[in-house]
Amino acid sequence: MRLILFVAVASAFALVAACGGGRSVAPTSPAAVVATPAPPPVAVVPEVRSGETGAPVGSAVSSPAQVLPGAPVAVTAPGFLRRQQLFVGGTPIFLWPQEEAYVRAIVYAGGQFGLIRWSGGFRVKPWPGTEDKIAVVIAEASRVSGLSITMTTEPAEVEFILDPAEPVLADNALAVTFRTYSGLTITHSRIVFRSLGEFLGNNLKNGGRTNTALHEMGHVLGLSHSISYHDVMSNEDDRNPGLTYGSGEELALRMMYTYRMPGNAAPDRAPGVPTTTALRTPLSVVVD
Ligand SMILES: [Zn+2]
């Protein structure tokens, strides 16, 4: 809607500009009106860089070795996911420097779903009385995603709610995150807790899990559950109990929000690359 409006405004402006003159200006030079044929596109060797360090990846192998702008290209290198995308001339290809099994679990909800993420920042409405704890969660989510995330008392894109009667929590789950999408872009989330003590750092469940609000915020950002207990997004009782995400989660979120689009497919295929694999939207309800 915003794009359409912008185009309409731009067109109106162009119309006014075109009507403002009245004089027709002759070309100053015959050379200016002779159409110069565009040079044919040239296939080049892609520039490949690490998404973590930005450094060139010398071991990268591109297929094809030289690629035309707009054409599909696949790039492999030890220690990185195989990247498939449409080539953009003059733009490096940034490789994802993580294990495939790890990324399939935490980014692609097991591998069969597309990458989901926000298109920009959002506002968070905390449950009254939990502002201090939610402020910690918001600061950490902002840090790892690079998004502008702010707290508000008004209705917001993301809302934390206390509701012991939430039916999804009937099986003793601590919390549930509901996500709403536009395509594979996250547009709203609602996090429902069963008790105030489980927001952040109060109640322990089996000796662990002191950071449930930060875990749910990971779901809000688009993460699924992690296979590493070093992570906040682990479902294990002895998972990372800290108030900052694990290094793997931080890197995954950086790749998602700096270098990848909604609808990227496992292990690392950009939207638009021809494929026979259908893309699925992740579940909108994540319990615990
Ligand atoms: Zn969870």
Boltz pocket constraint, residues with backbone or C-beta under 6 A from the ligand:
constraints:
  - pocket:
      binder: B
      contacts: [[A, 215], [A, 219], [A, 225], [A, 233], [A, 286], [A, 287], [A, 288]]
      max_distance: 6.0
